[in-house]
C-alpha cells in the first residue's frame, strides 16, 4: 500500500491486528506523514497566508499540506525507521509472552 493509501482511521484499524512487515511499514509511513502534516500546519501559522484569509485558501493550504507531507514521508525523515523498529520489538515481546503463557 503506498503512502497515503490509508485514507481513514478505520483503514488503519484494520491493520491493527496484523504483525507482518508490510502492515508495520504502512502504519509507520502514515504516522510519519501525519507528524509532518502537523509540523507543516504549525509552521504555516507563523507566516501570513499566501492566498489571503478565507475558506478557499484554508482548504487549499490544508490539501497542499496533506499532499506535501505524503511526499516527504515517501522519502522519509528517519521517523519511519524508528517507528518500525519499535513496533517490531513490541511484536517480538508480545510473541514471547504468548509463547511462555502457552507453556504454563
N, C-alpha and C positions, 0 to 999 in steps of 0.2 A: 504494500500500500504506500503510495507516495506521500510526501509531506503535504499536509492539507487535505488528505483523503478522508480524514475523520472530521466531519463537519458538525458533529453534535456530541454532547456529553454522553448521550445514550450509546453512541457508537463506541466510545471509549469504555463504557461499562461492559460491553460485550467482550472486550479484550481482557477484562479484569481477571478471570479465572485461568486464562491461558498463560503458560510459562515458557513457551517456545521463544527462540531468539528473535524471530521476526516480529512477534507481538510486543516484546520488550523494546525493541528498536523503534517500532511505530509510536509507542507511548512516550518514549524518551524524546523522540523528534517533535512530537506535538507539544510536550511540556516545554521544550526549548523554544518553539515558535511562540507559545503563549507568553513566556518570560520576555522574549524580545519585543513582542507586541506591547506589553505593559510598559517596557522601558521606552519604546518609541512614543507612546502616548504621554508619558511623564515628561519626556524631553520636549515634545511639541507644546506642552502647556507653558513652557518658559519663553516662548517666542510669539510674535504677532502671527495671527492666522494668515496663510498665504492667499486665501480666497475671500477674505473678509469674514465677518460674523454672519452666521446664518445656518439654517438646517442643511442646505445643499452642500456647503463647504465642509460642514461637520461630517456628513455622511460620506462624502468623497474621501476626506482625510482618514476616516475610520477604515474604509475599504482599502485605501492605499497602505495604511499601516499594517493591516492584516496580510496583504499580499507581500509586502516588503519583508515582514517577519518570517513568512514561509520561505521566501527565497534565501534569507540569511540562515535559516535553520537547515536548509538543504546543504549548505556549505559547512555549517556547524561552527559554533563558537567554543566548543570544548565541553559545554554543559551536557550534551547528549551522551558523550562517552562516560562521564562521571555518573549520570543517572543510570545508564545501562549497567555499569559496574555494581552500583548499589543494589539495583533490582535483582541482578543475578546472584549477588551474595545473599540477599534476603531469601530468594527462592531456594538456594542451596541449604541454608539454615532450616527453613521450613521443611524441606525434603528430609533432612537428617532427623529432625524432631518427629516426623511422621514415621520414619523407619524405626526409631527407638520406641515409640509408642506401640507399634505393632509387635515388637519383640517381647514386650512385657506381658 
